[in-house]
Amino acid sequence: MSTIGIIIMSVNWLYVAVYCLVGLAGALGVITVLSTRSDAFEAAGRQSRTNWALMLAASSAVLVIPVGFDFLAWVGAVVIGVYWFDVRPQLQNIVNGNSSW
């Protein structure tokens, strides 16, 4: 195998590893969503707990199961990122009483 072939194969394995790690973060997100009170989502003005659990589960599945559509994997990664970096901190503030609610 040529050097370029090894580099390409290594990059492909790196993509697979990153997709699996982000998919794992989505699966952990489903667990945290289901363990959060449902009224916190309403107080935060977000989608319902069920909707977030379904979105995160579908995003995790798209990232872990190779479907051949990288576009769906990117959309799934964005959904997972939005949950972890925007929604979850706001929910944590509401649940812990650190919010103006």
BADO-987028 format. One record per residue: residue number from 0; x, y, z of N, C-alpha, C in turn. Coordinates in Angstrom, 2 decimals. Layout:
residues N
<NUM, <X, Y, Z>, <X, Y, Z>, <X, Y, Z>>
...
//
This chain:
residues 101
<0, <0.85, -1.18, 0.00>, <0.00, 0.00, 0.00>, <0.89, 1.24, 0.00>>
<1, <0.51, 2.21, -0.78>, <1.30, 3.43, -0.90>, <1.11, 4.33, 0.32>>
<2, <1.99, 5.30, 0.43>, <1.92, 6.24, 1.53>, <0.62, 7.05, 1.49>>
<3, <0.22, 7.45, 0.31>, <-1.03, 8.22, 0.17>, <-2.22, 7.37, 0.57>>
<4, <-2.20, 6.10, 0.22>, <-3.28, 5.20, 0.61>, <-3.38, 5.05, 2.11>>
<5, <-2.24, 4.97, 2.77>, <-2.23, 4.87, 4.23>, <-2.76, 6.14, 4.86>>
<6, <-2.38, 7.29, 4.31>, <-2.87, 8.57, 4.84>, <-4.38, 8.68, 4.67>>
<7, <-4.88, 8.31, 3.50>, <-6.33, 8.38, 3.25>, <-7.08, 7.43, 4.19>>
<8, <-6.55, 6.23, 4.38>, <-7.19, 5.28, 5.27>, <-7.17, 5.79, 6.72>>
<9, <-6.08, 6.43, 7.12>, <-5.99, 6.98, 8.47>, <-7.00, 8.10, 8.68>>
<10, <-7.16, 8.95, 7.70>, <-8.13, 10.04, 7.79>, <-9.54, 9.49, 7.87>>
<11, <-9.83, 8.45, 7.08>, <-11.16, 7.83, 7.14>, <-11.43, 7.25, 8.53>>
<12, <-10.44, 6.60, 9.13>, <-10.61, 6.06, 10.47>, <-10.79, 7.18, 11.49>>
<13, <-10.13, 8.30, 11.27>, <-10.30, 9.45, 12.15>, <-11.74, 9.97, 12.08>>
<14, <-12.29, 10.06, 10.85>, <-13.68, 10.47, 10.70>, <-14.62, 9.52, 11.43>>
<15, <-14.40, 8.25, 11.30>, <-15.24, 7.26, 11.96>, <-15.15, 7.42, 13.48>>
<16, <-13.95, 7.63, 13.99>, <-13.77, 7.79, 15.44>, <-14.49, 9.04, 15.95>>
<17, <-14.37, 10.15, 15.22>, <-15.03, 11.39, 15.63>, <-16.54, 11.23, 15.57>>
<18, <-17.05, 10.62, 14.50>, <-18.50, 10.39, 14.40>, <-18.99, 9.53, 15.56>>
<19, <-18.25, 8.49, 15.91>, <-18.66, 7.63, 17.03>, <-18.63, 8.37, 18.36>>
<20, <-17.63, 9.21, 18.57>, <-17.56, 9.97, 19.82>, <-18.71, 10.97, 19.93>>
<21, <-19.04, 11.64, 18.84>, <-20.16, 12.59, 18.87>, <-21.47, 11.82, 19.02>>
<22, <-21.57, 10.65, 18.39>, <-22.75, 9.81, 18.56>, <-22.91, 9.36, 20.00>>
<23, <-21.81, 9.05, 20.66>, <-21.84, 8.68, 22.07>, <-22.29, 9.86, 22.92>>
<24, <-21.84, 11.05, 22.58>, <-22.30, 12.25, 23.29>, <-23.80, 12.43, 23.12>>
<25, <-24.32, 12.10, 21.95>, <-25.76, 12.18, 21.73>, <-26.52, 11.15, 22.56>>
<26, <-25.97, 9.94, 22.68>, <-26.61, 8.91, 23.49>, <-26.60, 9.32, 24.97>>
<27, <-25.51, 9.90, 25.42>, <-25.48, 10.41, 26.79>, <-26.45, 11.57, 26.96>>
<28, <-26.63, 12.36, 25.90>, <-27.60, 13.44, 25.94>, <-29.03, 12.93, 26.12>>
<29, <-29.33, 11.80, 25.48>, <-30.66, 11.20, 25.65>, <-30.88, 10.85, 27.11>>
<30, <-29.86, 10.29, 27.75>, <-29.97, 9.91, 29.16>, <-30.18, 11.15, 30.03>>
<31, <-29.43, 12.22, 29.75>, <-29.60, 13.43, 30.56>, <-30.94, 14.10, 30.31>>
<32, <-31.42, 14.04, 29.07>, <-32.74, 14.61, 28.78>, <-33.82, 13.86, 29.55>>
<33, <-33.75, 12.55, 29.53>, <-34.78, 11.76, 30.21>, <-34.70, 11.87, 31.74>>
<34, <-33.54, 12.30, 32.25>, <-33.43, 12.47, 33.70>, <-33.72, 13.90, 34.15>>
<35, <-34.01, 14.79, 33.21>, <-34.33, 16.18, 33.53>, <-35.85, 16.33, 33.63>>
<36, <-36.30, 17.16, 34.55>, <-37.73, 17.39, 34.70>, <-38.31, 17.97, 33.41>>
<37, <-39.50, 17.52, 33.05>, <-40.11, 17.97, 31.80>, <-40.54, 19.43, 31.85>>
<38, <-40.87, 19.95, 33.05>, <-41.30, 21.35, 33.12>, <-40.14, 22.32, 32.92>>
<39, <-38.91, 21.85, 33.06>, <-37.75, 22.72, 32.82>, <-37.66, 23.10, 31.35>>
<40, <-38.04, 22.20, 30.46>, <-38.00, 22.49, 29.03>, <-39.02, 23.57, 28.68>>
<41, <-40.19, 23.47, 29.31>, <-41.23, 24.48, 29.08>, <-40.80, 25.83, 29.64>>
<42, <-40.19, 25.82, 30.82>, <-39.74, 27.08, 31.43>, <-38.63, 27.72, 30.61>>
<43, <-37.83, 26.90, 29.94>, <-36.74, 27.44, 29.12>, <-37.21, 27.88, 27.74>>
<44, <-38.45, 27.57, 27.41>, <-38.96, 27.93, 26.10>, <-38.38, 27.06, 25.00>>
<45, <-38.08, 25.82, 25.32>, <-37.47, 24.88, 24.37>, <-38.49, 23.83, 23.93>>
<46, <-38.08, 23.00, 23.00>, <-38.89, 21.86, 22.61>, <-39.12, 20.97, 23.82>>
<47, <-40.11, 20.11, 23.74>, <-40.42, 19.24, 24.87>, <-39.32, 18.21, 25.11>>
<48, <-39.37, 17.61, 26.27>, <-38.38, 16.60, 26.63>, <-38.42, 15.44, 25.64>>
<49, <-39.61, 15.03, 25.24>, <-39.76, 13.94, 24.27>, <-39.12, 14.30, 22.94>>
<50, <-39.35, 15.51, 22.47>, <-38.77, 15.93, 21.19>, <-37.25, 15.92, 21.25>>
<51, <-36.68, 16.43, 22.34>, <-35.22, 16.45, 22.45>, <-34.67, 15.03, 22.53>>
<52, <-35.35, 14.15, 23.25>, <-34.88, 12.77, 23.34>, <-34.90, 12.11, 21.97>>
<53, <-35.96, 12.34, 21.21>, <-36.04, 11.76, 19.87>, <-35.01, 12.35, 18.92>>
<54, <-34.82, 13.67, 18.99>, <-33.83, 14.31, 18.12>, <-32.42, 13.81, 18.43>>
<55, <-32.10, 13.68, 19.70>, <-30.76, 13.21, 20.08>, <-30.57, 11.74, 19.73>>
<56, <-31.59, 10.93, 19.91>, <-31.49, 9.51, 19.57>, <-31.31, 9.33, 18.07>>
<57, <-32.07, 10.06, 17.28>, <-31.94, 9.96, 15.83>, <-30.58, 10.48, 15.37>>
<58, <-30.11, 11.55, 15.98>, <-28.80, 12.08, 15.62>, <-27.69, 11.10, 15.96>>
<59, <-27.80, 10.45, 17.11>, <-26.80, 9.45, 17.50>, <-26.80, 8.28, 16.52>>
<60, <-27.99, 7.85, 16.14>, <-28.08, 6.73, 15.21>, <-27.47, 7.08, 13.85>>
<61, <-27.74, 8.28, 13.38>, <-27.20, 8.70, 12.08>, <-25.67, 8.78, 12.12>>
<62, <-25.13, 9.18, 13.26>, <-23.68, 9.29, 13.38>, <-23.00, 7.94, 13.54>>
<63, <-23.62, 7.03, 14.24>, <-22.97, 5.74, 14.52>, <-23.21, 4.73, 13.41>>
<64, <-24.41, 4.71, 12.85>, <-24.73, 3.77, 11.77>, <-24.39, 4.43, 10.45>>
<65, <-23.49, 3.85, 9.67>, <-23.12, 4.48, 8.39>, <-24.27, 4.37, 7.39>>
<66, <-24.84, 5.51, 7.04>, <-25.95, 5.54, 6.10>, <-25.52, 6.06, 4.73>>
<67, <-24.32, 6.56, 4.62>, <-23.84, 7.04, 3.34>, <-24.16, 8.49, 3.05>>
<68, <-24.88, 9.16, 3.94>, <-25.21, 10.56, 3.76>, <-24.47, 11.37, 4.81>>
<69, <-23.34, 11.94, 4.44>, <-22.59, 12.74, 5.39>, <-23.36, 13.98, 5.82>>
<70, <-24.26, 14.45, 4.97>, <-25.06, 15.61, 5.33>, <-25.88, 15.33, 6.59>>
<71, <-26.49, 14.15, 6.66>, <-27.27, 13.81, 7.84>, <-26.40, 13.71, 9.08>>
<72, <-25.18, 13.21, 8.92>, <-24.27, 13.13, 10.05>, <-23.92, 14.53, 10.56>>
<73, <-23.71, 15.46, 9.66>, <-23.40, 16.83, 10.08>, <-24.60, 17.47, 10.78>>
<74, <-25.79, 17.24, 10.26>, <-26.99, 17.77, 10.91>, <-27.13, 17.16, 12.31>>
<75, <-26.88, 15.86, 12.42>, <-26.94, 15.21, 13.72>, <-25.92, 15.77, 14.69>>
<76, <-24.72, 16.04, 14.20>, <-23.68, 16.62, 15.05>, <-24.08, 18.01, 15.53>>
<77, <-24.72, 18.78, 14.67>, <-25.16, 20.12, 15.06>, <-26.25, 20.04, 16.13>>
<78, <-27.20, 19.11, 15.96>, <-28.27, 18.94, 16.95>, <-27.67, 18.58, 18.31>>
<79, <-26.71, 17.66, 18.30>, <-26.07, 17.26, 19.55>, <-25.30, 18.42, 20.16>>
<80, <-24.62, 19.19, 19.34>, <-23.89, 20.36, 19.83>, <-24.81, 21.41, 20.41>>
<81, <-25.94, 21.65, 19.76>, <-26.90, 22.63, 20.27>, <-27.41, 22.20, 21.64>>
<82, <-27.68, 20.90, 21.77>, <-28.16, 20.44, 23.08>, <-27.10, 20.65, 24.16>>
<83, <-25.85, 20.20, 23.91>, <-24.83, 20.23, 24.96>, <-24.34, 21.64, 25.28>>
<84, <-24.31, 22.53, 24.28>, <-23.72, 23.85, 24.51>, <-24.73, 24.98, 24.66>>
<85, <-26.01, 24.72, 24.38>, <-27.00, 25.77, 24.51>, <-28.16, 25.35, 25.41>>
<86, <-28.79, 24.24, 25.12>, <-29.98, 23.83, 25.84>, <-29.65, 23.33, 27.24>>
<87, <-28.72, 22.40, 27.36>, <-28.43, 21.80, 28.66>, <-27.96, 22.82, 29.70>>
<88, <-27.04, 23.75, 29.35>, <-26.68, 24.75, 30.38>, <-27.87, 25.58, 30.85>>
<89, <-28.75, 25.94, 29.93>, <-29.94, 26.70, 30.32>, <-30.85, 25.88, 31.22>>
<90, <-31.03, 24.60, 30.89>, <-31.85, 23.73, 31.73>, <-31.23, 23.55, 33.11>>
<91, <-29.92, 23.40, 33.16>, <-29.23, 23.24, 34.44>, <-29.43, 24.48, 35.32>>
<92, <-29.35, 25.65, 34.72>, <-29.59, 26.88, 35.49>, <-31.00, 26.93, 36.04>>
<93, <-31.97, 26.52, 35.25>, <-33.36, 26.53, 35.71>, <-33.57, 25.52, 36.82>>
<94, <-33.06, 24.31, 36.64>, <-33.26, 23.26, 37.64>, <-32.53, 23.59, 38.95>>
<95, <-31.35, 24.20, 38.85>, <-30.58, 24.53, 40.05>, <-31.02, 25.83, 40.71>>
<96, <-31.94, 26.56, 40.08>, <-32.42, 27.81, 40.66>, <-31.52, 28.99, 40.40>>
<97, <-30.63, 28.89, 39.41>, <-29.70, 29.97, 39.11>, <-30.25, 30.89, 38.01>>
<98, <-31.51, 30.76, 37.70>, <-32.10, 31.53, 36.61>, <-33.04, 32.59, 37.17>>
<99, <-33.50, 33.46, 36.30>, <-34.45, 34.49, 36.73>, <-35.85, 33.94, 36.89>>
<100, <-36.05, 32.67, 36.56>, <-37.39, 32.07, 36.71>, <-37.63, 31.88, 38.13>>
//
